[in-house]
Amino acid sequence: MPQRIAVIGGGAAGFFAAIRAKEVNPEAIVTIYEKGEKPLAKVAITGGGRCNLTNSFAQVTDLKKVYPRGDKLMKRLFKTFDHQDTIRWFESHGVPLVTQEDECVFPRSQDAQSIVKCLTNEARRLGISIVTRHNLTGIKREENKTFLLFNDNNKQIEAERVIITTGGHPKHFSFEYLAQLGHEISAPIPSLFTFNINDKALRNLMGTVVENATISVVGEKMRANGPILITHWGLSGPAVLKLSSYAARFSHERQYRFNVSINWIGETNTSIVAELIKNTAEANASKLVTNAQPLLPHIEDKRGFVNSFPRAFPTRLWDYLMQKIGMPTDKRWNETGKKWQNKIVEVLVNDIYHVEGKSSWREEFVTCGGISLNALNPTTLESKHVPGLFFAGEVTDVDAITGGFNLQAAWTMGYVAGENAAH
């Protein structure tokens, strides 16, 4: 009798697991069971509907920086299937890709449906069945090593191998049936969120972007670099999203109330910043401080090219910061002196805000937590507690920052789980 492989979850990891399992064992009966009405629904909206399916990893020197949880596991699994393999796989299956300046990889069509259609067409070509509206509620392993799977309609399904790829769950009870099988569950909590700041004057600057900033958690060794966007609720942008991922558990433990420090110019050496302000004062001696903001240092772009044009500090933000430190509106640069210049330096490199809650980021909800990696064989992704049961994707305690890294984890883990489940 052909081996029956049940893949629970019709997302990125689920489809990749099913496809790889069928490639390894063409005689196997592989079925994807999806809870919703449409498989790959999250893939269809990721990257703003364009699908940021992976990253070039050209700027990644430490996987811990992009995988706050699961970096060691991903390093091991990348030896089997990494981002380069992902790029080759999709292009060989008829989806041309492009790499942006920020190293994010998208389909050339700039349409997530290119990825959705590719996966669904390949699954159908291989003879993989796709069943929707199937909500798994329980698993039982019989003495003959057959799995019995139950859904919320009490329908029973049999399989010799099961791959769980149900994605992240915001509530602990969703993992209960897996905990009953002996798996340790890392508490699921949100990751990738923006910060609510109760500062009306700051929020009035909504739409302001500072390209090269640093944001950190006060008193903790957690920081992130990159653009910061001021919104009508507080702070967003790549740097904020990265920090939210690094500080996911810290933020949750403090009920999303803590202090952050912003370095608005991204330069940590205060002596350099002090020299910048001193030079600004000398070059604009007779001008009002509020009318002559400093020109920021040159910065390199993602590909190492130096921007030859000095960057003017955002005017609205400069006015806000000067008001924040109490700078008189009639004071000129030649009247500032060391005391006022020190205040300017301090607000530029260590501007403190109190976070009072979070906001979800678009529709791309990411969860920190899930099946503890201690419960998995790090080479095969098979459960240490239940032979024949495999896990892949966000259902495990693996998550990443933005930039295509979460989907890359799904492709990699799905590939490895599918290959080993089919053996």
N, C-alpha and C positions, 0 to 999 in steps of 0.2 A: 504493500500500500504506500502511495507517495506520502512524503512528509508534509504535514500541514503546519504552515507558519502563519500565525495571526499577528498582525501589526496593529496595535491599538493607538490610534491617533493619525489623522490624515494631514499632518503638517509637513514642513520641510524634512525633518528627521525621519518621519514615518515613511514618506515616499522614497527617500534615499535608501532607507533600510530595506524596504520591500523590493526595490529595483535591484539592489546588490544581492539580496538573498536569492532572487530568481535567476540572476546571472550566474551565481555560484552553483545553484542547484535547479536547473531548468525543469526537472520533474516535480519539484515541490509545488504544492497548492498554496499560493501566497494570497492572503486577503488583507486589505486595509479596512479597518473599522473606524469610522469617523463619527464623533458625537454630533456635530452640526450638520446643516443641510449641504454645505459646500466644502469640499476639501481644499486645503491650501489657502484658506481665507486670510490668514495673517500674512502670508507671503505676498498676497495680492495688494496689500496696503503698505508694506514696508518700504522705507525710502521715499515716502510721500507718493506711493503708487508707481515708483520707478524701479523698486527692488534693488537695494544696495546688498548684493548677494555675497560679497566677500571684500577683502582688502588686499592690497599688494604686499602688505607687511614691510614695506621698504623703510618705514620710519620706526619700526618696532624692534627695540634692542632687548627688551625684557617682557616676556609674555604676561608677567604679573601686572604690568601696566595696562594691558587690555583685557585680561581675564582675572579680575580681582578674586574670583573663586573658581578653582579648577585649572590653574595655570600648569601645574605639574602633570596633571592628567592629559591636558591638551598637547603638551610638549611630547609626551609619549605617543599619543594617537596620531600626531602629525607625521610620524615616521611611516605610518601606513597610508594616510590620505591627508594632504595639506591644501593650502590655498592654491598652489600651483596646479595640483591635481583637479581641484574644483574648476579652475579656469579652463583647463584642457577638456574636462568632461563636458561642460556646457557648450563650448565652442565645437567640439566634435559631434555634438547632438544638435547642431544647427542654430545655436544662439551666439552670434558675435557679441563680444564684450568690449567695453572701453574702461580705461582707468583714468579717473579725474586727477586734478592737481593735488587734491587732498588724499590721494591714494585709495579712495573708495572705488569699487568696481561695480559697474552697472551694465545691463544689457544695452547694446548700441541703440536699440529701439526706444530706450528710456521708458519702457512700458513693462510693468511687472507681469502682465499677462504673457509675455514671451517666456518667462520662467515657468509660470503655471501651466501653460500649454505644453511646454517641453516635457515636464514631469508627467503630466496626465497622459500624454500621447505615448511616452515611453512605457509607462505602466500598462497601458492597454495593449501595446505592441507585444509585450512580454507575456500577456495573459494574466495579469494581476487583477483580481476582483476588488472593487471599491464599494463598500457598504456604508451608507450615510445614516444619520439619526440612530446611531448605536452608542449608548452611554454605558460603559463598563462599570459595574458595581461590585464585582467580586471575582476572585480567582481561587480555584482549588486544584491541587495537583494530586492525581490518583496514584495508587500504588504501581500501576503499569506505566507510570511516567507521562500519562496523558493529562493535559490541562483541561479543566472545565471552566469556561468563562461565562459569567452571568451579566445580563444587562438589566436596565430598570423595568423591562417588560417580562422579566424572569425567563427570557429566552436563553437556552443553553447552547454553547458552541464548544466544540472539541478541537484541540490542536496539540501537536507535539512540541512546538516551540512558540514562545510568545515574546514579542518585543513591545515594550511600553514606551510610547513617544507622545504622550498626551499633553506635553507643554507645561508651562508654569501654572500653578494653581494658587490663588491668593489666600485660600483658607486651608488650615491644617486638616480639617475633616475630609477633604478631597483625597488625602493620602491614606486614610484610615485602613482601607482594604489591603494596602501594601505594607503598612505598619504591622498588621495582623500576621503577615507572613514572616516577620522578624526583621524588617528593614528599619534602620534608624532614619528618622526624618529631621532634616535641618529646617527649622521653622521658616515657612515661606513669608517673605515680606517684600514690599515694592523696591525696585531698583530703577534707575533712570527716571528721575523726576526733577521738577524745577522748584525753586525756593520762593516761598511767599514772604515778602518783606513789608511790614506795616509802616511804610515811610511814604507819605503822599507826595512829598516833594521829589523823591527819587522816582516814584512810579509815573510822575508827570513827564519824565524823560523817556517814556516808552518809545521804542523804535531805535534808540541810540545803541550803537554797536561799538565796542572797543575790541580791536582785532587781536592785540597781543597782551593779554592780561593773565594774572595768576590769582586763583582763589583757593583759600585754605581754611580748614577748621581750626579755630582758635584753641590752642592748647594741645593739639593732636598733630601727628606726623602724616597728615593727609592733605594733599594739594593737587591742583590740576591747572594746566596751562591751556591757553587758547582764547578764542573769541568769547566775549560775554555780551549778552543782549539784555537790555533793560526792558521790562514788559509792564503791562498795566497791573500785574499782580506781584512783580518783584524782579527776580533774576532768572535768566535762562541762557541758552547758548551752549556750545560744545564744552566749554570749561566747566560750567555748572553741572551739566549732565554727567561728565566724567567724575566729578567730585561726588555727586549723588550715588554713583555706583561704588566708588571706593568706600564711602561712608554709609552704606545702606544699613548695616546693622547698628552702627553708632547712632544714626539718625532715629531709627526706630526705637531704640532703647531710651532715647531722650524725648520721645513723642514729637519729633520733628521741631524741637525748640532748642537752638544752640546758636553760637556766634560764629560768623565767618569773617575773614579778613580778605580784602581785595587789594592787590597791587595793580593799579590801573595801567601801569606802563610796562609791567613784566620784567623790570630790572630790580634784582634783589640787593645789589650793592648800593647802599644808601649814599656812599661817598660819590658815586657816579651821578646819582640823582641830584645830590646837593650841588655838584658842579654844573649840572644842566640848569638848575634853577638860578644859580649865580650868573651863568652866562646869559640866561634869559633876561635877568634884571639889568645887566650891563647893556645888552643890545636894545632894550626897550625902556631905557631910563626914564624918559619923560611921559611914557604912556601909562594909562591906567592898568592896574593889574588885571582887572576884569575884562579888559579889551585886548590884551596881548598874552595869550597862553603860550607855553613852551612848544617848540618843535621837537617831536620825539625822535629817538635814535633810529638809525636804519635797522631794518630787520631782514632776515632771510626768509624766503618763502619755503614751501614744502620741498622744493627740488633744489634748494641751496642757492638760489639766485638772490642777490642783494637788491633790495628796493633802493634805487638811487635818489628817490625824492623824499625829503623829510616829511614826516607825518604830523599834521597839526592835531593837537589834542582836541577832541570834540567840544565845540563851543558851549553847548548847553550843559554838558557834564562839568566843564570847567567852572561855569557860573555857579552851578549847584555846589560844587566842592568849596569854592571860595566863600559862599554864604554859610556853608557848614562850619568853617573854621572862624567865621566872624570877620572876614576881611572887609574893611570899610570900602564902600563903592567908589569913594573919591581918592583912594590911596594909589599913588603911582609907584612904579617899580623902584625908583631911586629913593623911595621913602620906606621901603620894606625893612631893610636891615636883617641881621642874622636871625632874630627871634621870629619874624614873620616867615622868612624863608624856610626855617626849620619846620614851622607848622605846615607849610605847603608840601615839603618833602614827606612829612609824616602822613598826611592825608592821601598822598599819591601812592605810597608804598604799603600803608597799613590802615586802610579805611574799613572800620568795623561796622557790621550790620547784624541784627538779630533775626534769625530765621524763625518764623511763626507758622509752621505748616508747610505743606507741599502741594504741588499740582501735578497731575499726570501729564506725561509728554505725548501729545498726539494720541493715536490709537495704538501705538507700539508699546503696550504694557510689557515690562520685563520683570520677572520675579527672581529674587535672590532666595535661595533655599530649595528644598526638595529632597529627593533620595540622597542620603549621605554617600559620599564617594567611598567611605570605608566599607560600604556594603557591596561594592562592585569589584570584579576582577579588572584591574586597570588596563589589561591588554585586550580583553575580549568584551568587556562591559556586561558580562554575565553576572547575575546575582550570586553572591557567596552563600546565600541562605536557601535559594530555590534553583537547583540546576535546570537549565532550559529556559529560564526567564532572563530577558535582557532589557537594558534601558538605554535610551539615547535622547539627547536634546535637553530642553529646559526643564523637564521633569526631574532631572538630577540637579545637584547643587553646583551647577556650572552656569555662569552668566558673564556678560562682557559689557564693555562700554559701547557707545555708538560707533558706526563706521564699517559695518558689515561683519563684525567679529561674532555676533550672536548667531547669524545664519551660517557662518563658517563652522562654528561648533556643531550646528545641526547637521550639516553635510558630513563632517568628519565622523561624528559619533554614529550617525545613521549608517554610514558606509561600514564602519567597524562592526557594529552590532549585527547588521544584516549578513555580513560575510561569515561571522562566527556562528550565528544562529542556523545558517544553512548547512554548515559542515556536518 
